[in-house]
Amino acid sequence: MSRSSLNLLIGFAGLIATAAGAAGDPEVGATRAVTCIACHGQDGNSVNGEWPKLAGQHEQYMVRQLKLFKTGERENAVMLGMSIALSDQDMADISAFYASNEIKPGIAEESRVRLGQRVYRAGNAASGVPACMACHGPSGRGNPGSDYPALGGQHTTYTAAKLREFRAGAVWGRGDNANAVMRTVAAELTDAEIEAVASYLEGLH
């Protein structure tokens, strides 16, 4: 390869890295995440079902959410206060730290597994609910390239609460930065389906 071609390739790679955002450093992130421990746990496995587990979540997904909290495009008074002083690099480092850890799945409620599995894997054709698996994968690991989060192992309480918010019309982001996919997906979910799929996800790993 000629020197000019190599320089062009390096320059192109730099443009891609700039567009994608700075890569996070998990070791630095571990020190930055000290203030997150009270809610999200030492390694991102929170013990309170109202607060999400962050361990094993995709780095770029977490960076996006932190930015939405900071701008108020995703409304949460606590997370606004936690994110307001974070730089883009801080967000990348903290997210890299949590992404490097492994989520500890819970146990699905046996009585809800059958319905939860059906909704997750096949949706509900009668009501127009699509299969969750189409975006979040058969094992709930999501798709980082498409910004679809990992859901497997997440707390039932947290997942059910978010699904109800989406069903009520919640959208994270505004204008061109908005993501209204989940509002559409959750619009026709019943309470029973929400509780079932949320429980199924907690035990999925």
Biotite code that builds the C-alpha atoms (Angstrom):
import biotite.structure as struc

atoms = struc.array([
    struc.Atom([0.000, 0.000, 0.000], chain_id="A", res_id=1, res_name="MET", atom_name="CA", element="C"),
    struc.Atom([1.350, 3.450, -0.924], chain_id="A", res_id=2, res_name="SER", atom_name="CA", element="C"),
    struc.Atom([1.979, 6.100, 1.729], chain_id="A", res_id=3, res_name="ARG", atom_name="CA", element="C"),
    struc.Atom([-0.752, 8.320, 0.274], chain_id="A", res_id=4, res_name="SER", atom_name="CA", element="C"),
    struc.Atom([-3.272, 5.445, 0.389], chain_id="A", res_id=5, res_name="SER", atom_name="CA", element="C"),
    struc.Atom([-2.285, 4.639, 3.967], chain_id="A", res_id=6, res_name="LEU", atom_name="CA", element="C"),
    struc.Atom([-2.686, 8.266, 5.029], chain_id="A", res_id=7, res_name="ASN", atom_name="CA", element="C"),
    struc.Atom([-6.097, 8.361, 3.355], chain_id="A", res_id=8, res_name="LEU", atom_name="CA", element="C"),
    struc.Atom([-7.157, 5.200, 5.188], chain_id="A", res_id=9, res_name="LEU", atom_name="CA", element="C"),
    struc.Atom([-5.963, 6.563, 8.536], chain_id="A", res_id=10, res_name="ILE", atom_name="CA", element="C"),
    struc.Atom([-7.803, 9.811, 7.908], chain_id="A", res_id=11, res_name="GLY", atom_name="CA", element="C"),
    struc.Atom([-10.981, 7.943, 7.007], chain_id="A", res_id=12, res_name="PHE", atom_name="CA", element="C"),
    struc.Atom([-10.738, 5.851, 10.177], chain_id="A", res_id=13, res_name="ALA", atom_name="CA", element="C"),
    struc.Atom([-10.344, 9.039, 12.178], chain_id="A", res_id=14, res_name="GLY", atom_name="CA", element="C"),
    struc.Atom([-13.508, 10.480, 10.673], chain_id="A", res_id=15, res_name="LEU", atom_name="CA", element="C"),
    struc.Atom([-15.426, 7.342, 11.590], chain_id="A", res_id=16, res_name="ILE", atom_name="CA", element="C"),
    struc.Atom([-14.138, 7.472, 15.176], chain_id="A", res_id=17, res_name="ALA", atom_name="CA", element="C"),
    struc.Atom([-15.100, 11.139, 15.446], chain_id="A", res_id=18, res_name="THR", atom_name="CA", element="C"),
    struc.Atom([-18.594, 10.458, 14.160], chain_id="A", res_id=19, res_name="ALA", atom_name="CA", element="C"),
    struc.Atom([-19.085, 7.559, 16.528], chain_id="A", res_id=20, res_name="ALA", atom_name="CA", element="C"),
    struc.Atom([-17.808, 9.517, 19.542], chain_id="A", res_id=21, res_name="GLY", atom_name="CA", element="C"),
    struc.Atom([-14.753, 9.019, 21.693], chain_id="A", res_id=22, res_name="ALA", atom_name="CA", element="C"),
    struc.Atom([-14.145, 5.491, 22.922], chain_id="A", res_id=23, res_name="ALA", atom_name="CA", element="C"),
    struc.Atom([-14.563, 5.047, 26.645], chain_id="A", res_id=24, res_name="GLY", atom_name="CA", element="C"),
    struc.Atom([-11.919, 3.784, 29.060], chain_id="A", res_id=25, res_name="ASP", atom_name="CA", element="C"),
    struc.Atom([-13.460, 1.292, 31.523], chain_id="A", res_id=26, res_name="PRO", atom_name="CA", element="C"),
    struc.Atom([-10.679, 1.752, 34.078], chain_id="A", res_id=27, res_name="GLU", atom_name="CA", element="C"),
    struc.Atom([-11.227, 5.493, 34.173], chain_id="A", res_id=28, res_name="VAL", atom_name="CA", element="C"),
    struc.Atom([-14.967, 4.872, 34.119], chain_id="A", res_id=29, res_name="GLY", atom_name="CA", element="C"),
    struc.Atom([-14.731, 2.777, 37.287], chain_id="A", res_id=30, res_name="ALA", atom_name="CA", element="C"),
    struc.Atom([-13.491, 5.846, 39.171], chain_id="A", res_id=31, res_name="THR", atom_name="CA", element="C"),
    struc.Atom([-16.048, 8.160, 37.555], chain_id="A", res_id=32, res_name="ARG", atom_name="CA", element="C"),
    struc.Atom([-18.915, 5.800, 38.417], chain_id="A", res_id=33, res_name="ALA", atom_name="CA", element="C"),
    struc.Atom([-18.435, 6.041, 42.196], chain_id="A", res_id=34, res_name="VAL", atom_name="CA", element="C"),
    struc.Atom([-21.455, 8.326, 42.512], chain_id="A", res_id=35, res_name="THR", atom_name="CA", element="C"),
    struc.Atom([-23.568, 5.837, 40.533], chain_id="A", res_id=36, res_name="CYS", atom_name="CA", element="C"),
    struc.Atom([-23.021, 2.972, 42.980], chain_id="A", res_id=37, res_name="ILE", atom_name="CA", element="C"),
    struc.Atom([-25.787, 3.970, 45.405], chain_id="A", res_id=38, res_name="ALA", atom_name="CA", element="C"),
    struc.Atom([-28.468, 3.237, 42.826], chain_id="A", res_id=39, res_name="CYS", atom_name="CA", element="C"),
    struc.Atom([-26.853, 0.989, 40.208], chain_id="A", res_id=40, res_name="HIS", atom_name="CA", element="C"),
    struc.Atom([-24.557, -1.127, 42.358], chain_id="A", res_id=41, res_name="GLY", atom_name="CA", element="C"),
    struc.Atom([-20.796, -1.608, 42.476], chain_id="A", res_id=42, res_name="GLN", atom_name="CA", element="C"),
    struc.Atom([-20.689, -3.389, 39.115], chain_id="A", res_id=43, res_name="ASP", atom_name="CA", element="C"),
    struc.Atom([-23.915, -2.155, 37.558], chain_id="A", res_id=44, res_name="GLY", atom_name="CA", element="C"),
    struc.Atom([-26.152, -4.846, 39.043], chain_id="A", res_id=45, res_name="ASN", atom_name="CA", element="C"),
    struc.Atom([-28.617, -2.814, 41.082], chain_id="A", res_id=46, res_name="SER", atom_name="CA", element="C"),
    struc.Atom([-30.478, -4.499, 43.916], chain_id="A", res_id=47, res_name="VAL", atom_name="CA", element="C"),
    struc.Atom([-33.545, -2.259, 43.739], chain_id="A", res_id=48, res_name="ASN", atom_name="CA", element="C"),
    struc.Atom([-35.917, -3.279, 40.963], chain_id="A", res_id=49, res_name="GLY", atom_name="CA", element="C"),
    struc.Atom([-36.878, 0.327, 40.277], chain_id="A", res_id=50, res_name="GLU", atom_name="CA", element="C"),
    struc.Atom([-33.340, 1.173, 39.163], chain_id="A", res_id=51, res_name="TRP", atom_name="CA", element="C"),
    struc.Atom([-32.003, -0.504, 36.025], chain_id="A", res_id=52, res_name="PRO", atom_name="CA", element="C"),
    struc.Atom([-29.100, -2.881, 35.869], chain_id="A", res_id=53, res_name="LYS", atom_name="CA", element="C"),
    struc.Atom([-26.407, -1.294, 33.700], chain_id="A", res_id=54, res_name="LEU", atom_name="CA", element="C"),
    struc.Atom([-23.926, -4.170, 33.657], chain_id="A", res_id=55, res_name="ALA", atom_name="CA", element="C"),
    struc.Atom([-23.406, -5.536, 30.159], chain_id="A", res_id=56, res_name="GLY", atom_name="CA", element="C"),
    struc.Atom([-25.424, -2.795, 28.469], chain_id="A", res_id=57, res_name="GLN", atom_name="CA", element="C"),
    struc.Atom([-24.071, -1.465, 25.163], chain_id="A", res_id=58, res_name="HIS", atom_name="CA", element="C"),
    struc.Atom([-21.677, 1.443, 25.602], chain_id="A", res_id=59, res_name="GLU", atom_name="CA", element="C"),
    struc.Atom([-23.079, 3.699, 22.877], chain_id="A", res_id=60, res_name="GLN", atom_name="CA", element="C"),
    struc.Atom([-26.637, 3.109, 24.071], chain_id="A", res_id=61, res_name="TYR", atom_name="CA", element="C"),
    struc.Atom([-25.713, 4.281, 27.575], chain_id="A", res_id=62, res_name="MET", atom_name="CA", element="C"),
    struc.Atom([-23.862, 7.304, 26.214], chain_id="A", res_id=63, res_name="VAL", atom_name="CA", element="C"),
    struc.Atom([-26.974, 8.313, 24.266], chain_id="A", res_id=64, res_name="ARG", atom_name="CA", element="C"),
    struc.Atom([-29.194, 7.955, 27.334], chain_id="A", res_id=65, res_name="GLN", atom_name="CA", element="C"),
    struc.Atom([-26.854, 10.040, 29.493], chain_id="A", res_id=66, res_name="LEU", atom_name="CA", element="C"),
    struc.Atom([-26.887, 12.779, 26.878], chain_id="A", res_id=67, res_name="LYS", atom_name="CA", element="C"),
    struc.Atom([-30.686, 12.673, 26.766], chain_id="A", res_id=68, res_name="LEU", atom_name="CA", element="C"),
    struc.Atom([-30.848, 12.962, 30.556], chain_id="A", res_id=69, res_name="PHE", atom_name="CA", element="C"),
    struc.Atom([-28.416, 15.883, 30.503], chain_id="A", res_id=70, res_name="LYS", atom_name="CA", element="C"),
    struc.Atom([-30.445, 17.831, 27.927], chain_id="A", res_id=71, res_name="THR", atom_name="CA", element="C"),
    struc.Atom([-33.776, 16.940, 29.505], chain_id="A", res_id=72, res_name="GLY", atom_name="CA", element="C"),
    struc.Atom([-34.880, 15.079, 26.385], chain_id="A", res_id=73, res_name="GLU", atom_name="CA", element="C"),
    struc.Atom([-35.393, 12.060, 28.606], chain_id="A", res_id=74, res_name="ARG", atom_name="CA", element="C"),
    struc.Atom([-37.084, 13.340, 31.732], chain_id="A", res_id=75, res_name="GLU", atom_name="CA", element="C"),
    struc.Atom([-35.752, 12.136, 35.072], chain_id="A", res_id=76, res_name="ASN", atom_name="CA", element="C"),
    struc.Atom([-34.928, 14.654, 37.791], chain_id="A", res_id=77, res_name="ALA", atom_name="CA", element="C"),
    struc.Atom([-32.417, 12.384, 39.522], chain_id="A", res_id=78, res_name="VAL", atom_name="CA", element="C"),
    struc.Atom([-30.529, 11.523, 36.348], chain_id="A", res_id=79, res_name="MET", atom_name="CA", element="C"),
    struc.Atom([-30.572, 15.149, 35.208], chain_id="A", res_id=80, res_name="LEU", atom_name="CA", element="C"),
    struc.Atom([-28.705, 16.029, 38.395], chain_id="A", res_id=81, res_name="GLY", atom_name="CA", element="C"),
    struc.Atom([-26.286, 13.125, 37.985], chain_id="A", res_id=82, res_name="MET", atom_name="CA", element="C"),
    struc.Atom([-25.502, 13.819, 34.317], chain_id="A", res_id=83, res_name="SER", atom_name="CA", element="C"),
    struc.Atom([-25.441, 17.607, 34.196], chain_id="A", res_id=84, res_name="ILE", atom_name="CA", element="C"),
    struc.Atom([-21.739, 17.908, 35.078], chain_id="A", res_id=85, res_name="ALA", atom_name="CA", element="C"),
    struc.Atom([-20.552, 14.991, 32.931], chain_id="A", res_id=86, res_name="LEU", atom_name="CA", element="C"),
    struc.Atom([-18.464, 15.682, 29.840], chain_id="A", res_id=87, res_name="SER", atom_name="CA", element="C"),
    struc.Atom([-18.840, 13.547, 26.720], chain_id="A", res_id=88, res_name="ASP", atom_name="CA", element="C"),
    struc.Atom([-15.657, 11.707, 27.705], chain_id="A", res_id=89, res_name="GLN", atom_name="CA", element="C"),
    struc.Atom([-16.976, 11.102, 31.232], chain_id="A", res_id=90, res_name="ASP", atom_name="CA", element="C"),
    struc.Atom([-20.097, 9.560, 29.726], chain_id="A", res_id=91, res_name="MET", atom_name="CA", element="C"),
    struc.Atom([-18.050, 7.357, 27.410], chain_id="A", res_id=92, res_name="ALA", atom_name="CA", element="C"),
    struc.Atom([-15.785, 6.184, 30.246], chain_id="A", res_id=93, res_name="ASP", atom_name="CA", element="C"),
    struc.Atom([-18.644, 5.401, 32.645], chain_id="A", res_id=94, res_name="ILE", atom_name="CA", element="C"),
    struc.Atom([-20.547, 3.585, 29.912], chain_id="A", res_id=95, res_name="SER", atom_name="CA", element="C"),
    struc.Atom([-17.459, 1.565, 28.950], chain_id="A", res_id=96, res_name="ALA", atom_name="CA", element="C"),
    struc.Atom([-17.040, 0.509, 32.569], chain_id="A", res_id=97, res_name="PHE", atom_name="CA", element="C"),
    struc.Atom([-20.596, -0.761, 32.911], chain_id="A", res_id=98, res_name="TYR", atom_name="CA", element="C"),
    struc.Atom([-20.495, -2.394, 29.473], chain_id="A", res_id=99, res_name="ALA", atom_name="CA", element="C"),
    struc.Atom([-17.413, -4.364, 30.553], chain_id="A", res_id=100, res_name="SER", atom_name="CA", element="C"),
    struc.Atom([-19.280, -6.004, 33.452], chain_id="A", res_id=101, res_name="ASN", atom_name="CA", element="C"),
    struc.Atom([-21.649, -8.954, 33.292], chain_id="A", res_id=102, res_name="GLU", atom_name="CA", element="C"),
    struc.Atom([-25.310, -8.665, 34.136], chain_id="A", res_id=103, res_name="ILE", atom_name="CA", element="C"),
    struc.Atom([-26.638, -11.019, 36.803], chain_id="A", res_id=104, res_name="LYS", atom_name="CA", element="C"),
    struc.Atom([-30.015, -12.290, 35.580], chain_id="A", res_id=105, res_name="PRO", atom_name="CA", element="C"),
    struc.Atom([-32.903, -12.909, 37.920], chain_id="A", res_id=106, res_name="GLY", atom_name="CA", element="C"),
    struc.Atom([-35.618, -15.546, 37.798], chain_id="A", res_id=107, res_name="ILE", atom_name="CA", element="C"),
    struc.Atom([-38.794, -15.280, 35.755], chain_id="A", res_id=108, res_name="ALA", atom_name="CA", element="C"),
    struc.Atom([-42.098, -15.911, 37.486], chain_id="A", res_id=109, res_name="GLU", atom_name="CA", element="C"),
    struc.Atom([-43.143, -19.368, 36.299], chain_id="A", res_id=110, res_name="GLU", atom_name="CA", element="C"),
    struc.Atom([-46.805, -18.467, 35.812], chain_id="A", res_id=111, res_name="SER", atom_name="CA", element="C"),
    struc.Atom([-45.859, -15.692, 33.398], chain_id="A", res_id=112, res_name="ARG", atom_name="CA", element="C"),
    struc.Atom([-43.207, -17.419, 31.307], chain_id="A", res_id=113, res_name="VAL", atom_name="CA", element="C"),
    struc.Atom([-45.537, -18.883, 28.693], chain_id="A", res_id=114, res_name="ARG", atom_name="CA", element="C"),
    struc.Atom([-47.231, -15.596, 27.804], chain_id="A", res_id=115, res_name="LEU", atom_name="CA", element="C"),
    struc.Atom([-44.024, -13.608, 28.173], chain_id="A", res_id=116, res_name="GLY", atom_name="CA", element="C"),
    struc.Atom([-42.115, -15.927, 25.869], chain_id="A", res_id=117, res_name="GLN", atom_name="CA", element="C"),
    struc.Atom([-44.887, -15.816, 23.261], chain_id="A", res_id=118, res_name="ARG", atom_name="CA", element="C"),
    struc.Atom([-45.005, -12.012, 23.229], chain_id="A", res_id=119, res_name="VAL", atom_name="CA", element="C"),
    struc.Atom([-41.226, -11.707, 23.176], chain_id="A", res_id=120, res_name="TYR", atom_name="CA", element="C"),
    struc.Atom([-40.693, -14.234, 20.407], chain_id="A", res_id=121, res_name="ARG", atom_name="CA", element="C"),
    struc.Atom([-43.825, -13.843, 18.294], chain_id="A", res_id=122, res_name="ALA", atom_name="CA", element="C"),
    struc.Atom([-45.650, -10.704, 19.407], chain_id="A", res_id=123, res_name="GLY", atom_name="CA", element="C"),
    struc.Atom([-49.440, -10.614, 19.146], chain_id="A", res_id=124, res_name="ASN", atom_name="CA", element="C"),
    struc.Atom([-50.702, -10.707, 15.585], chain_id="A", res_id=125, res_name="ALA", atom_name="CA", element="C"),
    struc.Atom([-54.289, -10.063, 16.657], chain_id="A", res_id=126, res_name="ALA", atom_name="CA", element="C"),
    struc.Atom([-53.488, -6.726, 18.312], chain_id="A", res_id=127, res_name="SER", atom_name="CA", element="C"),
    struc.Atom([-50.589, -5.787, 16.041], chain_id="A", res_id=128, res_name="GLY", atom_name="CA", element="C"),
    struc.Atom([-47.840, -6.074, 18.659], chain_id="A", res_id=129, res_name="VAL", atom_name="CA", element="C"),
    struc.Atom([-44.549, -7.050, 16.956], chain_id="A", res_id=130, res_name="PRO", atom_name="CA", element="C"),
    struc.Atom([-42.109, -9.588, 18.361], chain_id="A", res_id=131, res_name="ALA", atom_name="CA", element="C"),
    struc.Atom([-39.614, -8.019, 20.777], chain_id="A", res_id=132, res_name="CYS", atom_name="CA", element="C"),
    struc.Atom([-37.024, -10.512, 19.560], chain_id="A", res_id=133, res_name="MET", atom_name="CA", element="C"),
    struc.Atom([-36.906, -8.879, 16.140], chain_id="A", res_id=134, res_name="ALA", atom_name="CA", element="C"),
    struc.Atom([-34.929, -5.959, 17.573], chain_id="A", res_id=135, res_name="CYS", atom_name="CA", element="C"),
    struc.Atom([-33.587, -7.248, 20.889], chain_id="A", res_id=136, res_name="HIS", atom_name="CA", element="C"),
    struc.Atom([-32.462, -10.693, 19.745], chain_id="A", res_id=137, res_name="GLY", atom_name="CA", element="C"),
    struc.Atom([-33.352, -14.233, 20.852], chain_id="A", res_id=138, res_name="PRO", atom_name="CA", element="C"),
    struc.Atom([-31.251, -13.976, 24.019], chain_id="A", res_id=139, res_name="SER", atom_name="CA", element="C"),
    struc.Atom([-32.139, -10.367, 24.773], chain_id="A", res_id=140, res_name="GLY", atom_name="CA", element="C"),
    struc.Atom([-28.698, -9.007, 23.930], chain_id="A", res_id=141, res_name="ARG", atom_name="CA", element="C"),
    struc.Atom([-30.021, -6.251, 21.667], chain_id="A", res_id=142, res_name="GLY", atom_name="CA", element="C"),
    struc.Atom([-28.207, -4.761, 18.694], chain_id="A", res_id=143, res_name="ASN", atom_name="CA", element="C"),
    struc.Atom([-25.609, -2.069, 19.438], chain_id="A", res_id=144, res_name="PRO", atom_name="CA", element="C"),
    struc.Atom([-25.284, -1.117, 15.773], chain_id="A", res_id=145, res_name="GLY", atom_name="CA", element="C"),
    struc.Atom([-28.957, -0.168, 15.646], chain_id="A", res_id=146, res_name="SER", atom_name="CA", element="C"),
    struc.Atom([-28.977, 1.260, 19.186], chain_id="A", res_id=147, res_name="ASP", atom_name="CA", element="C"),
    struc.Atom([-31.340, -1.456, 20.453], chain_id="A", res_id=148, res_name="TYR", atom_name="CA", element="C"),
    struc.Atom([-30.493, -2.102, 24.124], chain_id="A", res_id=149, res_name="PRO", atom_name="CA", element="C"),
    struc.Atom([-29.812, -5.386, 25.853], chain_id="A", res_id=150, res_name="ALA", atom_name="CA", element="C"),
    struc.Atom([-32.863, -6.433, 27.890], chain_id="A", res_id=151, res_name="LEU", atom_name="CA", element="C"),
    struc.Atom([-32.062, -9.953, 29.103], chain_id="A", res_id=152, res_name="GLY", atom_name="CA", element="C"),
    struc.Atom([-31.664, -10.106, 32.883], chain_id="A", res_id=153, res_name="GLY", atom_name="CA", element="C"),
    struc.Atom([-33.187, -6.673, 33.541], chain_id="A", res_id=154, res_name="GLN", atom_name="CA", element="C"),
    struc.Atom([-35.443, -6.144, 36.587], chain_id="A", res_id=155, res_name="HIS", atom_name="CA", element="C"),
    struc.Atom([-39.116, -6.957, 35.989], chain_id="A", res_id=156, res_name="THR", atom_name="CA", element="C"),
    struc.Atom([-40.234, -3.842, 37.855], chain_id="A", res_id=157, res_name="THR", atom_name="CA", element="C"),
    struc.Atom([-38.048, -1.504, 35.787], chain_id="A", res_id=158, res_name="TYR", atom_name="CA", element="C"),
    struc.Atom([-38.910, -3.058, 32.415], chain_id="A", res_id=159, res_name="THR", atom_name="CA", element="C"),
    struc.Atom([-42.646, -3.071, 33.151], chain_id="A", res_id=160, res_name="ALA", atom_name="CA", element="C"),
    struc.Atom([-42.528, 0.581, 34.231], chain_id="A", res_id=161, res_name="ALA", atom_name="CA", element="C"),
    struc.Atom([-40.779, 1.641, 31.011], chain_id="A", res_id=162, res_name="LYS", atom_name="CA", element="C"),
    struc.Atom([-43.221, -0.332, 28.853], chain_id="A", res_id=163, res_name="LEU", atom_name="CA", element="C"),
    struc.Atom([-46.146, 1.409, 30.550], chain_id="A", res_id=164, res_name="ARG", atom_name="CA", element="C"),
    struc.Atom([-44.519, 4.776, 29.915], chain_id="A", res_id=165, res_name="GLU", atom_name="CA", element="C"),
    struc.Atom([-44.039, 3.918, 26.244], chain_id="A", res_id=166, res_name="PHE", atom_name="CA", element="C"),
    struc.Atom([-47.643, 2.700, 26.012], chain_id="A", res_id=167, res_name="ARG", atom_name="CA", element="C"),
    struc.Atom([-48.769, 6.050, 27.431], chain_id="A", res_id=168, res_name="ALA", atom_name="CA", element="C"),
    struc.Atom([-46.888, 7.823, 24.639], chain_id="A", res_id=169, res_name="GLY", atom_name="CA", element="C"),
    struc.Atom([-43.430, 8.500, 26.067], chain_id="A", res_id=170, res_name="ALA", atom_name="CA", element="C"),
    struc.Atom([-40.669, 9.267, 23.557], chain_id="A", res_id=171, res_name="VAL", atom_name="CA", element="C"),
    struc.Atom([-36.990, 9.657, 24.451], chain_id="A", res_id=172, res_name="TRP", atom_name="CA", element="C"),
    struc.Atom([-35.444, 12.517, 22.505], chain_id="A", res_id=173, res_name="GLY", atom_name="CA", element="C"),
    struc.Atom([-36.921, 15.454, 20.628], chain_id="A", res_id=174, res_name="ARG", atom_name="CA", element="C"),
    struc.Atom([-37.166, 16.416, 16.985], chain_id="A", res_id=175, res_name="GLY", atom_name="CA", element="C"),
    struc.Atom([-34.618, 14.652, 14.795], chain_id="A", res_id=176, res_name="ASP", atom_name="CA", element="C"),
    struc.Atom([-33.115, 13.116, 17.945], chain_id="A", res_id=177, res_name="ASN", atom_name="CA", element="C"),
    struc.Atom([-36.359, 11.403, 18.940], chain_id="A", res_id=178, res_name="ALA", atom_name="CA", element="C"),
    struc.Atom([-36.883, 7.653, 18.969], chain_id="A", res_id=179, res_name="ASN", atom_name="CA", element="C"),
    struc.Atom([-40.582, 6.850, 18.838], chain_id="A", res_id=180, res_name="ALA", atom_name="CA", element="C"),
    struc.Atom([-40.229, 3.156, 17.984], chain_id="A", res_id=181, res_name="VAL", atom_name="CA", element="C"),
    struc.Atom([-41.132, 1.870, 21.435], chain_id="A", res_id=182, res_name="MET", atom_name="CA", element="C"),
    struc.Atom([-44.176, 4.113, 21.705], chain_id="A", res_id=183, res_name="ARG", atom_name="CA", element="C"),
    struc.Atom([-45.544, 2.394, 18.618], chain_id="A", res_id=184, res_name="THR", atom_name="CA", element="C"),
    struc.Atom([-44.479, -1.090, 19.732], chain_id="A", res_id=185, res_name="VAL", atom_name="CA", element="C"),
    struc.Atom([-46.026, -0.800, 23.198], chain_id="A", res_id=186, res_name="ALA", atom_name="CA", element="C"),
    struc.Atom([-49.235, 0.979, 22.189], chain_id="A", res_id=187, res_name="ALA", atom_name="CA", element="C"),
    struc.Atom([-51.379, -2.170, 22.146], chain_id="A", res_id=188, res_name="GLU", atom_name="CA", element="C"),
    struc.Atom([-49.725, -4.153, 24.935], chain_id="A", res_id=189, res_name="LEU", atom_name="CA", element="C"),
    struc.Atom([-52.078, -5.243, 27.715], chain_id="A", res_id=190, res_name="THR", atom_name="CA", element="C"),
    struc.Atom([-51.140, -5.039, 31.400], chain_id="A", res_id=191, res_name="ASP", atom_name="CA", element="C"),
    struc.Atom([-50.878, -8.832, 31.474], chain_id="A", res_id=192, res_name="ALA", atom_name="CA", element="C"),
    struc.Atom([-48.543, -8.861, 28.457], chain_id="A", res_id=193, res_name="GLU", atom_name="CA", element="C"),
    struc.Atom([-46.356, -6.150, 29.951], chain_id="A", res_id=194, res_name="ILE", atom_name="CA", element="C"),
    struc.Atom([-45.952, -7.969, 33.257], chain_id="A", res_id=195, res_name="GLU", atom_name="CA", element="C"),
    struc.Atom([-45.372, -11.296, 31.510], chain_id="A", res_id=196, res_name="ALA", atom_name="CA", element="C"),
    struc.Atom([-42.743, -10.121, 29.019], chain_id="A", res_id=197, res_name="VAL", atom_name="CA", element="C"),
    struc.Atom([-40.961, -8.093, 31.718], chain_id="A", res_id=198, res_name="ALA", atom_name="CA", element="C"),
    struc.Atom([-40.780, -11.144, 33.976], chain_id="A", res_id=199, res_name="SER", atom_name="CA", element="C"),
    struc.Atom([-39.670, -13.372, 31.097], chain_id="A", res_id=200, res_name="TYR", atom_name="CA", element="C"),
    struc.Atom([-36.869, -10.930, 30.302], chain_id="A", res_id=201, res_name="LEU", atom_name="CA", element="C"),
    struc.Atom([-35.555, -10.933, 33.857], chain_id="A", res_id=202, res_name="GLU", atom_name="CA", element="C"),
    struc.Atom([-34.871, -14.648, 33.573], chain_id="A", res_id=203, res_name="GLY", atom_name="CA", element="C"),
    struc.Atom([-33.594, -14.504, 29.983], chain_id="A", res_id=204, res_name="LEU", atom_name="CA", element="C"),
    struc.Atom([-29.851, -15.051, 29.601], chain_id="A", res_id=205, res_name="HIS", atom_name="CA", element="C"),
])
